[in-house]
Amino acid sequence: MSHQNPYEKLGVSEDASFEEIQDTRDRLVEQHDGDSQRLEMIEAAYDAVLMDRLRMRQEGKIKVPERIRFPERREQVAPELTPVPKKQSPAWLQKIVDQPSTLDVVIPGVWYLGLSANSLFYRAAGDQVLQLMLVLGVGVSIYFLNRKESRFGRAALLTLIGLIVGLIIGGLIASPLIQQLQLTDFTANQFATVVTFVLLWLICSFLK
């Protein structure tokens, strides 16, 4: 068999594709596993075929793909990228904080803006008018909170907390603010009412 060229020794034709040459070599290696003499002949024929193909490539006759020129790279697989988990808010925070749409923020905002304007600029805005505005503001907050998850008790409780906190904070900052800005046309109760409306708007828009 010494007169055979490397293509014949490998058992492929001279116009065989690189894939056919590679597959034939792998099959023969697997078939003659343990026969060192036979394996040596297969590897020598395979190397000779590659050298012949490289020579032909240098002459511009063929193009040798990298999987044949560098067979050790064939088994390399790009490592899978492990997706980075997104940071999530704590479970307790997700239960109370809402992700409102634009309308869920704007519509209550329009209500409380109107109530605030009436509380500040209605010249006859005595304590009775302010109380009426607060009652309407409480109703607006309960309505929009209850509409989200139909939990009236929770909506009423959050609104009551917002009402109390808003009136306390508003009462504490109203007088100093009026004196500093010299807004003598407005009373402390009016400012406290507006602060309460702002807090109620935040509650019914961003809580659930």
Secondary structure, DSSP 8 states (H G I E B T S, - for coil): -TTS-HHHHHT--TT--HHHHHHHHHHHHHHTTT-HHHHHHHHHHHHHHHHHHHHHHHTTS----HHHH-GGGTT---------------HHHHHHB----HHHHHHHHHHHHHHHHHHHH-TT--HHHHHHHHHHHHHHHHHHHHHHH--HHHHHHHHHHHHHHHHHHHHHHHHHHHHHHT-TTS-HHHHHHHHHHHHHHHHHHHB-
